[in-house]
């Protein structure tokens, strides 16, 4: 019967003409395509895409690594990036820049705020399979404290003693309470069983500084150098026993370039899939590569004009400082200089910081109000349009480093302040000369410069009167007894609400005196080719913290049933 049916169908098909046969084939193809589309739609509707293990990410970095060592890496972004990938600390930061435990399982702080007892997670392994214990923590701290090792972190640990109470418990004792102490515990842990064999005079020369062994998400595999010994690339592999979740991306290769221009060239040639911390000028070329994704990450870095009232008679008048704050168009500066990739800043706390007092009457751009402030206080325009008062001419000398963004900012300030009747003389200097001959000597009337506190800020270093001179960071030479008292109390209390109250009082006094003119906080720019997913960092203290969630990044995906 089946044979007869098939034979009949063949006879029918032979009897059809060319166009009839073509029509039948087309109908069958359309029906098959529709069925395939329908099944695909059902599959997609009932499944979801999830990360898959595998893939290779290539990132370009401007600079040369030298010390991939957590107690030596603070002066080099290239070093700090690799340290972040290879090492882990007791604490780390989440995607919002908030401190959270990493290797630490629990912590206790004494009532007087001077003793911290930390309990470690058990089963955390170094890349050679050795378990991390409290002895490794103590060894790392002692290595920082040893002056022979020349750690940039030594100053933070000089008044701290460390004591191991059992295999997984360590106690830190401070001479004075300090709310920000836990920030120090983000430093990566050195394996004692390897580094204790190295004498202090060989510490800076040890092979482990370039072939590191840590307990971070990635382990060192190899390095490629050119004929002159410069490092071209570092290869890292996902650590299969990483205690905080094995990274999805199985291989990282970091390529190193002499400067940003070379780095961008490499990205446009598709040698690398991503690069970080690109300048705003550099972004203008990125459109040459399709699918480029630019992520903006907030950092506590900000730029301001710091007023030295002891060097300028005009700036000693409070109405002048207030008028400059009201008469400066920060929105225009952010738009023109940063391409909109930044945040307007009006005071020592950034708007996205928890301590920012949003309800205070911070200055916003109002040129009429600024001019009125000056006129009401007797500042009259002369024949040249520059204001004068009792023989004091409203001219200000501004010094700035020769960074492109700040040079342009100074030029904009000159134009904006001219409309207020202020004559601004701008001097541009190299960063080195500026630091040695101007900043350290405090030889300036107004200084366009940057600050980089932490997101959980301790403004003591920037605004306490003890930091006015020499190497201090109080660039406005600000002095106020009430502020000194508030900042001193704030850094010694572990109660966040009390600290916020003290910082609120500080901001009220700052606003009444306006010893500086804050301008903007530039966004940190993370550039990738669109192949990387899962990057979730929104705020960070330092550029290396962009790797804080790297074990959640992924390239490959698969689908699973809902």
SETINU-520716 format. One line per 2 residues: their letters; for each residue x, y, z of C-alpha. Coordinates in steps of 0.02 Angstrom, whole numbers, m for minus. Layout:
# residues N
A	X/Y/Z | ...
END
This chain:
# residues 562
XX	0/0/0 | 141/120/48
XX	232/77/m113 | 77/115/m215
XX	55/281/m122 | 234/334/m152
XX	225/285/m335 | 65/385/m353
XX	144/539/m276 | 291/525/m394
XX	174/515/m543 | 77/667/m481
XX	238/767/m455 | 300/718/m631
XX	136/776/m704 | 157/950/m629
XX	232/1090/m731 | 391/1186/m685
XX	302/1332/m601 | 188/1215/m505
XX	338/1118/m440 | 427/1280/m393
XX	275/1341/m298 | 263/1179/m197
XX	449/1188/m151 | 429/1370/m97
XX	277/1327/9 | 373/1186/93
XX	523/1299/126 | 413/1435/200
XX	322/1309/309 | 488/1235/367
XX	558/1407/404 | 402/1457/499
XX	411/1297/601 | 595/1326/640
XX	560/1509/688 | 414/1454/797
XX	519/1323/887 | 662/1448/910
XX	542/1577/982 | 474/1448/1104
XX	652/1401/1154 | 704/1582/1181
XX	544/1622/1276 | 569/1476/1394
XX	756/1491/1422 | 872/1626/1486
XX	1050/1672/1443 | 1178/1645/1581
XX	1367/1663/1591 | 1475/1518/1532
XX	1652/1480/1585 | 1788/1513/1457
XX	1851/1652/1346 | 2004/1762/1339
XX	2008/1946/1384 | 2150/2058/1324
XX	2172/2224/1413 | 2295/2362/1372
XX	2382/2464/1508 | 2492/2618/1492
XX	2647/2591/1598 | 2768/2456/1652
XX	2744/2337/1799 | 2888/2327/1921
XX	2823/2266/2088 | 2673/2149/2079
XX	2678/2151/2267 | 2534/2218/2374
XX	2647/2312/2493 | 2747/2398/2354
XX	2619/2430/2216 | 2544/2595/2275
XX	2647/2709/2163 | 2609/2622/1998
XX	2440/2591/1917 | 2512/2447/1816
XX	2575/2363/1975 | 2412/2397/2068
XX	2307/2321/1927 | 2403/2158/1929
XX	2404/2152/2119 | 2215/2168/2119
XX	2200/2016/2006 | 2328/1904/2092
XX	2303/1948/2277 | 2159/1964/2400
XX	2147/2055/2566 | 2046/2036/2726
XX	1927/2168/2659 | 1879/2236/2489
XX	1751/2354/2411 | 1582/2317/2335
XX	1515/2392/2173 | 1466/2553/2264
XX	1638/2574/2343 | 1578/2516/2514
XX	1695/2413/2622 | 1649/2229/2641
XX	1736/2072/2708 | 1839/1966/2589
XX	1952/1842/2678 | 1885/1907/2844
XX	1737/1805/2905 | 1694/1915/3054
XX	1762/2061/3154 | 1745/2135/3327
XX	1792/2312/3378 | 1824/2356/3559
XX	1721/2492/3642 | 1867/2613/3642
XX	1895/2582/3455 | 2076/2531/3480
XX	2066/2342/3459 | 2007/2247/3305
XX	1987/2058/3314 | 1971/1977/3143
XX	1919/1797/3111 | 1975/1726/2943
XX	1878/1615/2825 | 1943/1438/2829
XX	1999/1349/2671 | 2064/1502/2577
XX	2210/1444/2470 | 2362/1525/2393
XX	2394/1481/2212 | 2522/1349/2265
XX	2390/1259/2368 | 2447/1320/2540
XX	2308/1380/2656 | 2301/1563/2708
XX	2315/1582/2898 | 2331/1721/3026
XX	2521/1700/3017 | 2517/1761/2837
XX	2419/1916/2890 | 2542/1955/3030
XX	2690/1928/2914 | 2616/2048/2785
XX	2592/2184/2915 | 2767/2160/2983
XX	2838/2169/2807 | 2748/2336/2783
XX	2817/2400/2949 | 2996/2350/2908
XX	3081/2509/2844 | 3204/2405/2741
XX	3061/2353/2626 | 3016/2534/2585
XX	2830/2505/2579 | 2726/2661/2538
XX	2599/2593/2663 | 2717/2600/2812
XX	2651/2764/2881 | 2476/2689/2899
XX	2544/2548/3008 | 2674/2631/3118
XX	2562/2642/3271 | 2479/2471/3249
XX	2531/2309/3335 | 2476/2139/3275
XX	2450/1978/3372 | 2401/1803/3314
XX	2287/1714/3438 | 2253/1556/3338
XX	2266/1489/3161 | 2120/1592/3097
XX	2113/1739/3219 | 2217/1897/3222
XX	2209/2051/3332 | 2259/2228/3283
XX	2291/2355/3421 | 2293/2542/3381
XX	2375/2676/3484 | 2229/2792/3446
XX	2056/2748/3378 | 2030/2782/3193
XX	1867/2748/3101 | 1954/2713/2936
XX	2069/2576/2999 | 1977/2436/2908
XX	2025/2521/2743 | 2204/2468/2782
XX	2149/2286/2783 | 2113/2289/2596
XX	2299/2260/2564 | 2337/2093/2480
XX	2409/1952/2585 | 2586/1889/2558
XX	2620/1702/2581 | 2736/1691/2731
XX	2806/1520/2683 | 2880/1597/2524
XX	2928/1773/2575 | 3000/1731/2746
XX	3144/1645/2657 | 3195/1809/2574
XX	3311/1924/2670 | 3262/2109/2687
XX	3407/2164/2576 | 3337/2053/2436
XX	3154/2097/2462 | 3144/2225/2321
XX	3240/2110/2203 | 3144/1949/2235
XX	3079/1852/2085 | 2908/1844/2167
XX	2889/2031/2132 | 2866/1988/1947
XX	2808/1807/1963 | 2686/1828/2107
XX	2592/1698/2207 | 2438/1762/2296
XX	2262/1703/2338 | 2166/1812/2214
XX	2049/1764/2072 | 2189/1744/1944
XX	2357/1656/1952 | 2517/1704/1864
XX	2562/1598/1711 | 2698/1689/1618
XX	2774/1851/1555 | 2840/1905/1384
XX	2979/2034/1371 | 3063/2122/1226
XX	3250/2123/1191 | 3279/2270/1309
XX	3190/2185/1454 | 3029/2286/1447
XX	2874/2186/1486 | 2758/2166/1336
XX	2624/2055/1411 | 2570/1959/1565
XX	2466/1802/1555 | 2351/1753/1698
XX	2233/1606/1717 | 2077/1589/1824
XX	2119/1509/1991 | 2011/1354/1997
XX	2007/1353/2188 | 1971/1537/2215
XX	1872/1549/2377 | 1751/1684/2317
XX	1690/1601/2157 | 1793/1544/2007
XX	1800/1681/1873 | 1701/1650/1715
XX	1838/1717/1601 | 1972/1583/1599
XX	2118/1683/1531 | 2176/1863/1550
XX	2318/1939/1449 | 2377/2112/1499
XX	2475/2209/1367 | 2585/2357/1416
XX	2615/2516/1315 | 2725/2668/1340
XX	2585/2797/1339 | 2400/2824/1308
XX	2422/2863/1124 | 2506/2694/1094
XX	2372/2610/1197 | 2231/2686/1095
XX	2320/2639/933 | 2329/2459/994
XX	2144/2460/1036 | 2099/2527/864
XX	2207/2390/785 | 2108/2264/890
XX	2264/2205/982 | 2168/2226/1145
XX	1985/2211/1190 | 1984/2346/1323
XX	2079/2485/1410 | 2048/2585/1565
XX	2067/2762/1630 | 2065/2841/1458
XX	2076/3031/1456 | 1933/3134/1390
XX	2041/3190/1243 | 2078/3009/1202
XX	1894/2963/1186 | 1879/3069/1028
XX	1964/2931/927 | 1866/2784/994
XX	1724/2799/868 | 1845/2726/739
XX	1811/2554/814 | 1634/2489/805
XX	1541/2422/958 | 1652/2520/1076
XX	1573/2536/1248 | 1626/2675/1368
XX	1574/2650/1549 | 1583/2793/1674
XX	1637/2750/1851 | 1626/2877/1992
XX	1782/2909/2096 | 1813/3029/2241
XX	1940/3126/2139 | 1895/3310/2122
XX	1973/3473/2061 | 1959/3643/2141
XX	2035/3816/2148 | 2116/3833/2319
XX	2128/4012/2383 | 2282/4068/2479
XX	2214/4217/2574 | 2385/4259/2646
XX	2455/4293/2472 | 2310/4389/2395
XX	2229/4542/2474 | 2078/4524/2359
XX	2047/4342/2406 | 2051/4388/2591
XX	1881/4471/2564 | 1744/4342/2596
XX	1627/4422/2468 | 1757/4394/2331
XX	1772/4208/2371 | 1583/4194/2380
XX	1556/4287/2216 | 1681/4176/2126
XX	1588/4022/2188 | 1420/4090/2128
XX	1489/4162/1966 | 1576/4004/1903
XX	1477/3900/1779 | 1526/3723/1830
XX	1399/3644/1712 | 1484/3727/1564
XX	1655/3668/1623 | 1595/3488/1641
XX	1513/3495/1469 | 1655/3581/1376
XX	1807/3504/1462 | 1743/3331/1508
XX	1614/3306/1371 | 1484/3288/1508
XX	1575/3139/1583 | 1590/3204/1759
XX	1501/3275/1910 | 1487/3457/1965
XX	1563/3481/2138 | 1526/3625/2256
XX	1613/3574/2417 | 1735/3455/2501
XX	1611/3309/2494 | 1554/3251/2323
XX	1366/3243/2287 | 1370/3052/2278
XX	1454/3033/2448 | 1349/2985/2599
XX	1419/3131/2700 | 1367/3264/2574
XX	1250/3391/2656 | 1126/3411/2514
XX	1010/3525/2613 | 1136/3666/2632
XX	1128/3817/2516 | 1274/3770/2404
XX	1317/3896/2267 | 1244/3867/2095
XX	1283/3970/1941 | 1204/4142/1958
XX	1307/4279/1877 | 1186/4416/1926
XX	1195/4365/2109 | 1385/4358/2101
XX	1397/4533/2027 | 1273/4599/2154
XX	1376/4528/2298 | 1528/4624/2239
XX	1435/4786/2203 | 1349/4787/2373
XX	1518/4770/2457 | 1592/4917/2362
XX	1686/4832/2220 | 1667/4955/2076
XX	1722/4925/1896 | 1861/5041/1836
XX	1886/5105/1659 | 1955/4936/1606
XX	1806/4842/1677 | 1905/4771/1824
XX	1832/4794/1996 | 1919/4894/2134
XX	1888/4927/2317 | 1986/5050/2424
XX	2133/5040/2306 | 2132/4849/2296
XX	2117/4790/2116 | 2024/4627/2090
XX	2159/4533/1998 | 2208/4355/2042
XX	2357/4247/1993 | 2308/4067/1959
XX	2434/3924/1943 | 2389/3757/1863
XX	2479/3600/1803 | 2499/3574/1616
XX	2368/3437/1602 | 2258/3471/1450
XX	2093/3467/1547 | 2158/3588/1680
XX	2236/3707/1554 | 2068/3720/1466
XX	1980/3740/1634 | 2094/3886/1678
XX	2054/3968/1511 | 1867/3950/1542
XX	1884/4021/1717 | 1974/4172/1646
XX	1829/4207/1529 | 1694/4175/1659
XX	1777/4280/1794 | 1806/4423/1672
XX	1617/4446/1665 | 1623/4472/1854
XX	1755/4607/1837 | 1897/4494/1892
XX	2064/4495/1800 | 2139/4320/1803
XX	2321/4290/1760 | 2354/4106/1723
XX	2523/4022/1742 | 2545/3843/1680
XX	2685/3734/1750 | 2742/3554/1736
XX	2674/3446/1878 | 2848/3419/1949
XX	2895/3603/1952 | 2724/3648/2020
XX	2740/3525/2163 | 2917/3577/2211
XX	2912/3765/2184 | 2731/3811/2215
XX	2632/3681/2312 | 2764/3638/2442
XX	2816/3819/2466 | 2635/3881/2465
XX	2689/4018/2343 | 2524/4048/2254
XX	2369/4156/2264 | 2253/4030/2184
XX	2296/3850/2140 | 2198/3740/2019
XX	2234/3566/2085 | 2158/3398/2127
XX	2113/3301/2283 | 2092/3112/2297
XX	2015/3060/2463 | 1920/2898/2492
XX	1735/2874/2459 | 1715/2853/2647
XX	1808/3015/2667 | 1919/3076/2809
XX	1940/3262/2769 | 2064/3288/2911
XX	2216/3284/2795 | 2140/3415/2680
XX	2059/3537/2801 | 2137/3523/2975
XX	2249/3671/3016 | 2393/3556/3062
XX	2406/3511/2877 | 2431/3690/2815
XX	2618/3691/2790 | 2756/3600/2695
XX	2696/3427/2642 | 2521/3445/2712
XX	2369/3434/2598 | 2275/3586/2667
XX	2304/3684/2506 | 2185/3825/2555
XX	2286/3853/2715 | 2119/3845/2802
XX	2114/3868/2990 | 1961/3859/3101
XX	1960/3797/3280 | 1784/3725/3268
XX	1828/3631/3109 | 1988/3564/3188
XX	1889/3498/3335 | 1753/3420/3225
XX	1876/3333/3109 | 1981/3268/3253
XX	1829/3196/3340 | 1760/3122/3178
XX	1913/3018/3138 | 1912/2942/3313
XX	1730/2888/3319 | 1666/2725/3246
XX	1485/2786/3255 | 1435/2834/3078
XX	1290/2946/3130 | 1399/3045/3249
XX	1531/3062/3115 | 1403/3125/2989
XX	1342/3254/3115 | 1520/3318/3138
XX	1547/3324/2950 | 1384/3420/2931
XX	1449/3552/3052 | 1612/3559/2954
XX	1519/3588/2790 | 1416/3729/2866
XX	1575/3819/2919 | 1657/3784/2751
XX	1506/3858/2662 | 1512/4015/2770
XX	1696/4045/2728 | 1717/3967/2555
XX	1907/3946/2564 | 1906/3858/2395
XX	1804/3843/2236 | 1767/3661/2195
XX	1733/3627/2012 | 1710/3447/1955
XX	1745/3263/1981 | 1792/3178/1817
XX	1720/3006/1784 | 1841/2861/1766
XX	1819/2794/1589 | 1820/2607/1558
XX	1829/2560/1373 | 1789/2388/1300
XX	1742/2320/1131 | 1571/2258/1187
XX	1624/2077/1211 | 1637/2090/1401
XX	1481/2076/1508 | 1448/2080/1694
XX	1553/2233/1736 | 1460/2308/1884
XX	1576/2430/1973 | 1487/2598/1992
XX	1601/2688/2117 | 1781/2656/2166
XX	1923/2735/2262 | 2065/2685/2144
XX	2078/2624/1965 | 2129/2447/2013
XX	1963/2426/2103 | 1878/2409/1934
XX	1932/2226/1947 | 1837/2206/2111
XX	1700/2101/2029 | 1805/2022/1892
XX	1751/1847/1940 | 1577/1902/1879
XX	1638/1963/1709 | 1602/1847/1564
XX	1623/1830/1376 | 1538/1666/1335
XX	1356/1627/1369 | 1237/1480/1364
XX	1050/1459/1381 | 960/1365/1519
XX	777/1326/1548 | 684/1449/1658
END
